[in-house]
Amino acid sequence: MEKVIIDVREKDEFKNEHVSGAINLPLSSFPQDAPPLLENLGDKKIIVMCLSGKRAAMAFDHIKNMSNLSLENYEVYPDGIKGWQKEGKKVVALNNGPISIMRQVQIAAGSLIIGGGVLGTFVNPNFWFISAFIGAGLTFAGITGTCGLAALLRQMPWNNCQQ
């Protein structure tokens, strides 16, 4: 039986490193983009993969809700691409690609929080609002799964090649 790997990591992660021949179907757009793709794959063996297995399991939950698919043709690669590499299997890697959006968010948010704290302490206490605003944004992102900073960073010129 022919096998197809569906990688559910985001586009920037997939671009930087993936299994050769894998199809990128990000978890963030999986519910709407998966049904037509999966239906067209027919009776092929589908292996769902991510970085470590968690997002692949979430995608598999979406697959379970698609009543017209036979679950016996689907499996989650248990340890994701990390496990794939640990087993000595090769991946396509772009060593000079941009870092992932989530790492960019962490760097930007951390820098803004530190900057707000330093400026609030040594220049003007009103700068503490920068740290509070970023903290509120991170809390909102955690609760809703929507990150405004990530959306903004995706529009930056260094990330345009990923879209």
C-alpha positions in Angstrom: 0.0 0.0 0.0 1.4 3.4 -1.0 2.1 5.7 2.0 1.6 9.5 2.2 2.9 11.6 5.0 0.8 14.6 6.0 2.8 17.1 8.1 0.6 19.3 10.2 3.2 21.8 11.4 2.9 25.4 10.2 4.4 26.5 6.9 7.5 28.0 8.4 8.3 24.9 10.4 7.7 22.7 7.4 9.8 24.8 5.1 12.8 24.7 7.4 12.7 20.9 7.8 10.4 18.1 6.5 10.3 14.6 5.3 10.9 14.4 1.5 7.6 14.1 -0.3 5.5 15.0 2.7 2.4 17.2 2.2 2.1 20.2 4.4 -1.4 20.7 5.8 -1.0 23.0 8.9 -3.2 22.1 11.9 -4.4 25.8 12.0 -6.2 25.2 8.7 -6.7 21.5 9.0 -10.5 21.4 9.6 -11.3 23.3 6.4 -8.4 22.1 4.2 -8.2 18.4 5.1 -11.5 17.0 3.9 -11.0 17.5 0.1 -7.3 16.5 0.3 -7.9 13.3 2.3 -10.8 12.3 0.2 -8.6 12.5 -3.0 -5.9 10.3 -1.4 -8.3 7.3 -1.6 -7.1 4.1 0.0 -3.5 5.1 0.5 -1.9 4.7 4.0 -1.8 8.1 5.6 0.8 8.9 8.2 0.1 12.1 10.2 3.2 13.8 11.5 4.3 17.0 13.4 7.3 17.9 15.4 6.8 15.5 18.4 3.3 13.9 17.9 0.9 16.2 19.8 -0.4 18.2 16.9 -0.6 15.1 14.8 -2.8 13.5 17.5 -5.0 16.6 17.4 -5.3 16.4 13.6 -6.2 12.7 13.9 -9.1 13.8 16.2 -10.3 15.9 13.3 -10.0 12.9 11.0 -12.1 10.8 13.4 -14.9 13.3 12.9 -14.9 12.9 9.1 -17.4 10.1 8.8 -16.6 9.2 5.2 -13.0 8.1 6.0 -11.8 4.7 7.0 -9.6 5.2 10.1 -7.7 2.0 9.4 -5.8 3.8 6.7 -4.5 6.5 9.1 -1.9 6.5 11.8 -0.1 9.1 13.8 3.7 9.0 13.7 4.3 8.8 17.4 7.3 11.0 18.0 7.0 13.2 14.9 9.8 14.4 12.9 12.1 14.2 15.9 11.4 10.5 16.2 11.9 10.1 12.4 15.4 11.7 12.7 16.2 9.7 15.8 15.6 6.5 13.8 18.2 7.7 11.3 15.8 8.6 8.6 16.6 11.6 6.4 14.8 14.9 6.2 15.0 17.9 3.9 16.5 20.8 5.9 16.9 24.4 5.0 19.6 25.4 7.4 19.6 29.1 6.7 15.8 29.6 6.7 14.0 32.0 9.0 13.2 30.8 12.5 9.7 29.7 13.3 7.0 32.2 13.9 6.5 31.0 17.5 10.2 31.5 18.3 10.0 35.0 16.7 6.9 35.7 19.0 8.9 34.6 22.1 11.9 36.7 21.1 9.8 39.8 20.4 7.5 39.4 23.4 10.4 38.8 25.8 12.3 41.8 24.4 9.3 44.1 24.7 8.6 43.0 28.3 12.2 43.5 29.3 12.3 46.8 27.5 9.1 48.0 29.1 10.5 47.0 32.5 13.8 48.8 32.1 12.2 51.9 30.6 9.5 51.9 33.3 12.1 51.6 36.0 14.7 54.1 34.7 12.9 56.5 32.4 9.1 56.8 33.2 6.8 54.5 35.0 4.3 54.7 32.1 6.6 52.4 30.1 5.4 49.6 32.4 2.3 49.5 30.2 4.3 48.0 27.4 5.0 45.0 29.6 1.4 44.8 30.8 0.1 45.1 27.2 2.4 42.2 26.0 1.4 40.1 29.0 -2.3 40.6 28.3 -1.7 39.7 24.6 0.1 36.5 25.6 -2.7 35.6 27.9 -5.3 36.3 25.2 -3.3 34.2 22.8 -3.2 31.3 25.3 -6.9 31.4 25.9 -8.1 31.9 22.4 -5.4 30.3 20.3 -5.1 33.5 18.3 -1.9 35.5 18.5 -1.9 39.0 17.1 1.9 39.2 17.3 2.3 36.0 15.3 0.0 37.4 12.7 2.0 40.6 12.5 5.3 38.8 12.3 4.0 36.6 9.5 3.7 39.8 7.4 7.3 40.9 7.9 9.5 40.8 4.9 11.8 38.0 6.2 8.7 35.7 6.5 7.1 36.5 3.1 8.9 33.6 1.5 6.9 31.2 3.7 3.5 32.1 2.4 
